[in-house]
């Protein structure tokens, strides 16, 4: 789960009583809204979130192979 307000918290939830905050950021909703305004694709943050849920991050995410031209065996990372 990601909670975005004045900052963002990334929380792993395994069950109703088993959850852990994994990470966070000081970048929050105002930065998100500013980015939406700059790219001009969405005027409503709910539309942007719905599009993100339906999207395919593999079109944007870089893999280890994209960065190193193959796997990084020293760290046990396949391409």
N, C-alpha and C positions, 0 to 999 in steps of 0.2 A: 504494500500500500504506500502511496506517496501522499503526504499531507503538505499542501502548499499554502502558505500564508505570507508572513513577512520573511520567512525562510522556508526551506523544504526539508522534510524528514522522510527518510526511506525506511520503512518498517517491514520486516519479514513476519508473516503471520502463518503459523503452522496449525493452530486451533484457537478456539475461543480464549483459552487461558495460557497459550504458549505463543508469545510474540517477542520480538527483539528489534530495537532500533539499530539499523545497520550503518547508516550514514546520514549526513545532512549537508545542507548548503545555506549560505546566507542569501542566495538568490531566491527570490520568492515570486509571488503572483504579479507584482508590478513589473518586474523584468519580463515575465512571460507575456503580459499584456502589451508591453512595449515592443517585443519581438513580433507579436501578431500584427500590430499596427504597421511596423516597418515592412513586413513581407506582404501585407495587404491581402492575404488569402482568406482571412477570417475576421469577422467583426465581433463574434460572440465566442468567448472562451470555451463554452460547452461544445460548440461545433468543432473546434480545434481538437478537443479531447476525444470526441467521438471519432473524428478522422484518424487520430493517432491509434485508437483501439483497433480500427479496421485496417490500418496500414500495415505495410510489410517493411520492418526495419532492416531487413537484409539488403534492401536497395540503398541504404545509407550507411549502415554499420560497416566498419572495416574489420577484416579478420586478420589474424596473425600473418596469414599468407599475403594479404594485401600490403602489409607493412614491411615484412622481411623477405618476401618473394618465396616463401616456403615455411616450413615449420621452424620452431625455435626449440630444438631438442635439449639444449642446456636447461631449459625450464620445463620440459615435458609438454610443450604446447604444439599440437598439430596445426598445420596451416589452415 
